[in-house]
Amino acid sequence: MITAIGVDIVEVARIRHLMERYGSKFVSRVLGHEEMALLRTRRDAAQFVAGRFAAKEALIKAFGTYLTDRPAFPQIEILADGAGRPSVACRFPLSPALASVQMLVSISHEKSHAVAMAILSEEE
Ligand SMILES: CC(C)(COP(=O)(O)OP(=O)(O)OC[C@H]1O[C@@H](n2cnc3c(N)ncnc32)[C@H](O)[C@@H]1OP(=O)(O)O)[C@@H](O)C(=O)NCCC(=O)NCCS
């Protein structure tokens, strides 16, 4: 049963500007350690970071009914399985309510924007 959804859109140029201006300081505020390793494999770093940024905002929207404190972005990692499909890894203590929740994320990007959708579901 789907219990929550979230969606977010991010302008890639805004992320590119922040990366050029603040470099790794900005990136480390968005990505966790494993995502940093993934980033090094990507051709367009700003597009990748924009996608992760959108996915985390989308998840935080979906978390609304489950969490009172907003996790820091690096505490939510969006990793990739062998086929490139995103998977969510939470690096913050999960409340009992969230522990049994399945978290799904989908990301898409064009040159100008990245968009992401998050779905939370629970067994009925
Ligand atoms: C997934 C795929 C459709 C991407 O399409 P695209 O229009 O080139 O790119 P988009 O910008 O819309 O999406 C890219 C995002 O899709 C996601 N993605 C990649 N592979 C995926 C997959 N297998 N399943 C779901 N999502 C995937 C990633 O999050 C990626 O962004 P990221 O690399 O920054 O994490 C394309 O790479 C593909 O066809 N992959 C193979 C899918 C597959 O094996 N399907 C099984 C049979 S149907």
The ligand as a Gaussian input file, in Angstrom:
#p B3LYP/6-31G(d) Opt

LIG

0 1
 C       16.934000       3.820000     -17.389000
 C       16.988000       4.445000     -18.779000
 C       15.595000       4.293000     -19.369000
 C       17.378000       5.928000     -18.634000
 O       16.710000       6.702000     -19.579000
 P       17.230000       8.134000     -20.102000
 O       16.080000       8.813000     -20.726000
 O       18.481000       7.948000     -20.870000
 O       17.705000       8.937000     -18.813000
 P       16.862000       9.699000     -17.694000
 O       17.535000      11.015000     -17.496000
 O       15.401000       9.726000     -17.920000
 O       17.098000       8.781000     -16.419000
 C       18.347000       8.635000     -15.861000
 C       18.151000       8.065000     -14.493000
 O       17.405000       6.844000     -14.591000
 C       17.751000       6.043000     -13.473000
 N       18.013000       4.696000     -13.964000
 C       19.090000       4.229000     -14.601000
 N       18.945000       2.927000     -14.906000
 C       17.718000       2.567000     -14.433000
 C       17.002000       1.352000     -14.411000
 N       17.494000       0.235000     -14.928000
 N       15.774000       1.338000     -13.851000
 C       15.257000       2.456000     -13.296000
 N       15.911000       3.658000     -13.279000
 C       17.125000       3.701000     -13.839000
 C       18.980000       6.652000     -12.817000
 O       18.578000       7.240000     -11.601000
 C       19.439000       7.698000     -13.813000
 O       19.971000       8.841000     -13.214000
 P       21.397000       8.771000     -12.463000
 O       22.312000       8.026000     -13.359000
 O       21.760000      10.196000     -12.257000
 O       21.120000       8.042000     -11.189000
 C       18.008000       3.771000     -19.696000
 O       19.281000       3.929000     -19.134000
 C       17.730000       2.296000     -19.886000
 O       16.949000       1.948000     -20.752000
 N       18.360000       1.442000     -19.081000
 C       18.124000       0.032000     -19.121000
 C       16.861000      -0.304000     -18.341000
 C       16.671000      -1.782000     -18.249000
 O       17.578000      -2.548000     -18.215000
 N       15.398000      -2.172000     -18.213000
 C       15.063000      -3.528000     -18.092000
 C       14.179000      -4.001000     -19.198000
 S       12.747000      -3.002000     -19.429000

